[in-house]
């Protein structure tokens, strides 16, 4: 690969990361706004617990069929076939699409029929009356899976063509439809309570996750064949089956919060879910964007057997992700209470709920850097067509942690659920990191030292931020409305953190400042 090609590929990956990062950022904020509407209307109680619990079975079906990993399993194989024989690649794609669509339709129908018998296992802490309502929600949301899996196949095609704009729009349409239906359906008399949000999930899945990528793939020249056999199916199954059978802790984490949160008391599922939504914002914006954007490039480098560039790309992604996400993590731990209050407080969600949820958010935030690293680590394995190792490691951690959930949730409440979800992700990331030494040794060089230096670099700003937030609350409490107190806490604490971080970084890690401000400098030069 020429120097020009490497630079061009790096620029393309950077642009892709920016597109996906912006999409995830807007999508996460739309999700937070959606949750704000939910918390305002319904607070943290039975109806919201039911809504969050209604996603357990559909999400599990999606994970069982490797729906969230279709791009990961398709991209390496299709990339190879597209380079050698494009017509053969379309035949392979058509066969995968036919089988995936048929299986998800059949399984969704079976689960829809037996939903009343399954809900007691999904939320064992709910009552009989809640089971009836949960069944209604579940039967509305389940058909959305019929849209997700085929839609993921079309999205994989767009990723292979290095086209990220349409995939970036998918979560925006999905979240937008949930908001619109959740707000307006009750006023139009179409739905009661949180049924509108459930219908929004279904419509958002069809319009955003299926219809939009289908139109984009069709415009890009998709070709379809009615074919049920292909020589690459065996290899595809070898990649997909570990993801189907190996239910990793990183995909079941949210389900565990819902299942075991129901055993911790009324409203705890909602409080844990609200906290997790905020925690996943930096994960999505920084790490998910970097992982999704880098994956097609990593897969391409592996196909070309350019492992030196592969490890360099991986090293750069991990390094930049840690530098960006660690200050955000420390700041959000310090400002957890005012952030929760500003986003969710109001209506049926009061100050008491904010106080209860703040420790959950702080505990979950500890795992954010590990969430970020595992996003890149996992995709690096997948780019090498190795789905066994991440699935095996994730399944081992899952089996190990489940008994702790069963023991701790009823006895120690939701705080133990928050602690276990963070501990499991940290354990998964460290184990996967150890397992990857054989392949990614060059990518690991200097990362642990970088991590330690950045943690120390963020230590002083963290304690100053805590003091700044506490002093501003103490000074302003009772003098101005609570909303303005929370805004002042977030703003003042953030300013203290930023200034102190820049000062510390200037003397100990000046390269961090260069990384953080270089995008703005490039824009000014233009």
N, C-alpha and C positions, 0 to 999 in steps of 0.2 A: 504494500500500500504506500503510495507516494505521500510526501509531507503535505501537499495540497489537499489530497483526499482525506488525510487524517484531520486536518484543520477544519475542512468542510463538514466532515462527519461530526466533529465536536461542536461546531456551530449549530448544525441541525439538531443535535441532541439538546443543546442549550435552548434553542427555540421551542422544541417540543416540550421540554420541561417547563418553560415559561407558560406555554399554552395550557398544559395540563394543570400546572400549579394555580393559574388564574381561575381555571374552571373549578378546581377542587375548592379554592378559597371562596368563590361565589356560592358554590353548592353547599359548602359547610355553613356559611352564613345564612343561606336560605333555609337550611335544616334547623339552625338555631332559631331563626325567626318563626319557622313552623312550630317548633317546640315552645317558643314563647307564646304563640297563639293558643296552643294546647294547654300550657300551664295557666294562662290567664283565664281560659274558659272553664277548665276542669281541675286545676291544681295538681296535687299529687295524691290521688285517691284511687278508688275502685275502677272507674271508667278508664283512666289513663293506664293503670296497671293491665287492664284487659287488652287495650290497644297494643301496648308493647309486647305482651305475651302472645298476641295473635301472629306475630312474625316468627315464632320459634319453629313451627313445623314447616312453613314455606321456605325459610332460610335453610333449614336442615335438608330439605329436598334439593335445594339449589347446590348445597355443598356435596350432597351424596352423588349428584350427577356431574360434579366438578364444574358446575355452571360458572362459578367465579374464576375458574382456571381455563376456560375454553381458549382464550387468547394465548395462554401460556403453552397449552398442548398443541394448538394448531400452528402457531407462528413458526416454530423451528422446522416442522415438517413441510408446511406450505412454502416456506422460503427456499428450501432445497428443491422442491418439485418445480417451483416457478422458474428457477434458474436453468433447469434441465429440460423440462417438457411442460409448457403452460397448459396444454389441453389435458394432460394427465393430472395436473394439479387441480383443475376445475372438477374433474370426475371425482377425485378424492374428497374435495370440499363438499360436493353435492351429496355424496354418500354419508359423510359425517352429519350434514344438515338434516337429511332424511331420518337417520336413525335417532339423532338427538331430539328432533321434534316429536317423533312418534313415541319415544319412551317417556318424555316429559308430559305429553298429553295423557297417556295411559295412567301414569303414576299420580298425576294431579287429580284425575277423575276418581281413582280408588281412594285417595286420601280425603277428597271432598265428601264421598259417600260415608266413610267411616269416621268423619270428624267428631261426632258426638262421643264416640267411644275412646278417642285418643286424647281429648283435652284434659281429662283428669291426670294424665301422665305429664302433660306439658307444664302445668302450674299446680303442683300438689297442695299448695297452701290456700287455694281458692275454695269458695263455697259452691254448692250445687247450683244456686241461682247464677253465680258468675260463670259457671261452666256453660250454661245455656247461651248467655250473651257472648262468651268467648267463641262458641261454635259459629254464631252468626258472623262475627268479625272474620274468623278463619276462612269461612266459605266465600267471603268476598275477596280476600287477599290471595287465596291459593291459585286461582287461574292466572295471576300475574306471572307465575313461573313459566307458563307456556310462551310468554313473550321474551323473558330474560334469556333463555338458553339459545334459541335461534338468533336472537338479536346479538348475542355475544359472538356468534359465528361470523355475522356480517361485520361486526366491529373489528374482529381479528384481521379481516381482509384490509380494512382501512389502515390498521397499524402496519401491516406488511408494506403497503404503498407509502408509508411515512406520512399519512394524512391524519392529523390529530384534531382538526377543528370540529368535525362532526362528533367524534367521541367525547370531546370536551363539552358539547352542548347537551349530551344525553342526561347527565345528572341534573342539569338546570331545568330541563323540561319535566323530568320526573318529580323533582321537589316542587316545581311550580304548580303542577297539576294537583299534588297532594294539598297544597295550600288553598288553591282555588276551590276545590271540591269540599275541603274541610270547612271552609268559611261560608260558602254560598249554598251548599246543598241543604243544610238545616233551614236556612231562611226561605228556600224555595219549596220546602216541605218534602224533599226527596229522601232525606235521611234524618235520623234522630241521633243526638249525642255525637259520638265519635265515628259513627258509620260513614259520614262524609269523608273523613280522612282515609278510611279503608277503600272507598270507591275511588278516591284520588290515586291511591297506590296502583289500582288496576288500570285506570286510564293513563296514568303516567308511564306505566310499564309498556302499554301498547304504543302510545304516541312517541315516547322518548327512547325506550330501550329496544323496541322492535321496528316501528315504522320508519323512523328517521334514518338509522343505519342501513336499513333495507333500500330506501330510496337513494342514499349516497352510494351504496355498493352497486346498485343498478345503473346509476349514472356513470359509474366508473368502469362499466363494461363487464359486469358479472355474467358468467355463463353457467347454465344449470343443466345437469344430466340426471335422468332417472336411473340411478345405479345403486345397488345394494351391496356390492362386493368391490373391494379394491385391495391391492397387495400391501398398501400402507396401513390398512385398518389394524393389523396386528401390532404394528409399532405404535400407533395412536393409542390403542388400549393399554399397551405397556406403560405409556406415559400417564394415561388418565386414571387407570385402575388404582394406583397408589393414592391418588388424590381423592378418589371416591371412597376407598376403604379406610384410608388413614385420615381420620377426622382430627385435624390439628387443633391445638389449643387456640391459635390465632383466628380461626374461623368460628370456633364454638364459644369463644370468650363472651361475646354479646349474649348468646343463648344462655350461658351459665348465669349471667347477671339476672336474666329474666326468670329462669327456673328457680334458682336458689334465693333470689330476691323475694320471690313469693312466699318463701318459708321464713323470711325475716320480719314480716309484718306488713300491714296495709300501707300502701303508699311508697314502700321501699323500692319496689321495681321502678317506679317513676323517678324517684330521687337518684337512684343509681344510673338510670338511663340518661337523665338530664346531665349528670356529671360526666358520663362517658361521652356524650355528644361534644361537650366542650373540650374534653381531653383529646378527642380524635381530630380536632381542627388543625393543630400543628402537625400531627402525624400525616394527615391527608395532604395539606398544602405543601409541606417540605418533602417528606419521604415517599408518599404514594406517587406524587408527581415525578420525582426523580426516578423511582423504580419503574413506573409505566413508560416513561420516556426513554430510559436507558435500555429496557429489555429488548426491543427490536435490534438495537445496535449491538448489544452483547450477543444475541443469537446470530447475527450476521458475522460477527468476528469469530465466533466459535465454528461456524460453517466453513470459514476460510482458514481455520486452524491458526489464527493469530492470537495466541494466548498472552503474549506480551501486552498487546493493546487491550485485550480483554481485562487483564488484571489492572492495567493503568486506568481504564475506564471505571472499573469497580472501585478502586482505591479513591479516585477523585470523587465519585458519588458518595461514598461513605464519609470521607473527610469533610466535604462541603456540607453534607447533611448535618453532621454533628456540630460543626461550627455555627450553623444557622439555628439549630433546634435547641441547643443547650441554654442560651440566654432566655429564650421563650419559655422553656420548661421552668427554670428557676423563678422567673418573674411571675408566671401563672400560679406557682405554688404559693408565693408570697401574697398574691392578690386574689386568691381563690374566692374568698367571701364576697368582696365587692363585685367581682366579675359575675358570679352566680346571681347576686342580688340585682345587678343592673340588667342582666339578660332575662331572668325569669320572674323576678318579683313583681307582683301586681295581680289584681283580680283575685282568683282563688289560691294563688301561690303567695304566701306571706313570708314575713321575716323569719318565722320559726322554721319553715322549710329550708330557707337559705342557710341558717345556722346548722341544720341537720345535714345538709348536702355538702357543705364546704369541706369537711374532713374526707369525704369520699373522693372528691375531686383532687384534693392534695395527694392522697395516697395513690390514685390512678396516674397522676402526672409524673410520679417518680419513674414509671415505666416508659414514658414517652421516648427517650433516646433509644431504648431497646426496641420499641415498636419500629422506630425509624430504621435502625440497622437491619432488623430482620426482614423488612420490606425489600431491601437491596440484596441481602444475603440469599433470601429465598429465590428471587428472580435470577440471580447469578447461577444457582443450581439448575433452575428450569431452562435457562438459556443453553446449558450444556446437556439438555434432555435428560436430566437426572431429577425425576420427581419422587424417587423412592426415599432418598435421604431426608428431605424436609418432612415428608409425610410420616416416616417412621419416627423421627425425633419428636414431631408434634403429637403423634398418637401416644408415645411413651409418656410425655409430660401430661397429656390429658388423663390417661389411666391413673397416673400417680396422684393427680390433684383432686380428682372427683371425690374420693373418700373424705378428704379434708373439707370440701364444700358441704357434704352431707352432715358431717359432725359439727362444723362451726356455725353454719347459717342459722339453725334454730337456737343455738346457745348464745352466740355472741353478736348476732344481728348483722345488719348490712355492712358495718365497718369491716367485718371479717371477709365478706364477699369482695369488697373493694381491695382489701389486702391480698386475697388469694388470686384475684385476676391480675394484679400487678406482678406478684411473685411468679405466677405461671409463665407470663410473657418474658420476664427476665431469665427464668430458667431455660425456656425454649431458645432464646437468642444466644445465650452463652453456650448451650449444648450444640446448637447449629454452627456457631462460630468454631468450636473445637472440631466438629466433624468436617468442616471445610478447609482445615489446615492442609490437607493433602492436595487440594486443587488451587487454593487462593493464597498461598503463602506470600507471594510477592505483593498481593493486594493488601495484606495485613500489616506490612511493614510500617512502623511508626504510628499506627492507629491507637494502640493502647496508651502510648505516651501522650499523643495528642489529646485523647479523652481526659487523662489525668490533669494535664495542664489547663484544659478548658474548664474542668470542674473547679479547680483552684482559682482560675481567673474569674469565675462567676460567683465565688464565695462572698467576697466583700460587697459587690453590688446587691447580692441577695439579702444580706443582713441589713444593709442600709435601706433597701426597699421595704423590708418588714417594718423597720423603725419609721420610715416616712409614711407608710400607710396607717400605722397605729397612731402616730402623732396627728395626722390630718383628720382622722376619724374622731379622736379625742377633742380636738379643737373645734370642729364644725358640728359635732353631734348636738341636735336640738336647736341649732341656730338657723339652719336652712333645711329645706325638704330632703328626705332620705335619698331620693334619686340623685340630687346634686352632691350630697355627701359621698355617695358611691362613685360618681363621676370624678369628683375631686381626688378621692383615694386612688382610683385607677390612674388618673392623669399625673398626679404628683409622684406617686410611687414609681410609675413608669419613667418619668423624667429623671428621678433620682437614680434609677437603675441604669438608664441609658448613659447619663453623664459619667457615673462612676465606672461603668463597664468600659467606656471609651478610654478613660484615663488609665485604668489597669491594663487594658489590652495594648495601649500605646507603648507601654514599657516592657511588657512580658510577651505579648503575642501580636505584634503589629500586622502580621499577615491576615489576621481575622478582620481588621478594619478594612484592609484592601479588598477582601472578598465581599464584605457587606456593602461597601460604597461604590465598588467598580461598576455595577449596572447603572447607577445614577450618573457617574462620571461619563460613561459612554453616551448616555442620552444627552448630556450637556454639550459634549463635543459635536454631536450631530446638529 
